[in-house]
Amino acid sequence: DRIGIVLLATKSRTLPHHWINRRSLLIRKDLQGRFRAAGHVVTAEEWAVLLFLWQTNGRSPGTLAAMTMRDPTTMTRLLDNIEPKEMIARQADPVDR
């Protein structure tokens, strides 16, 4: 069993996906630290949503979820957290029921 564990640990160090994911986590942590230091109360995930909204104003939660590769439920939660910070304003879609 121990040999299998060592081999798996060795393989994970050489996998590019492991390092890409690790780098992503470090970048997100650094970004949130910079936001906090600047006095902005926004997470890296919220910032990504705000960036897409800034580039393509007026998108539905479903479209934003697809654009940011997030689950629609996760996107709704993110928007629910951003709205009280007064960084977005939701408007009802006249075509939607």
Secondary structure, DSSP 8 states (H G I E B T S, - for coil): -HHHHHHHHHHHHH-HHHHHHHHHHHHHHHHHHHHHHTT----HHHHHHHHHHHHS-S--HHHHHHHTT--HHHHHHHHHHHGGGTS------TT--
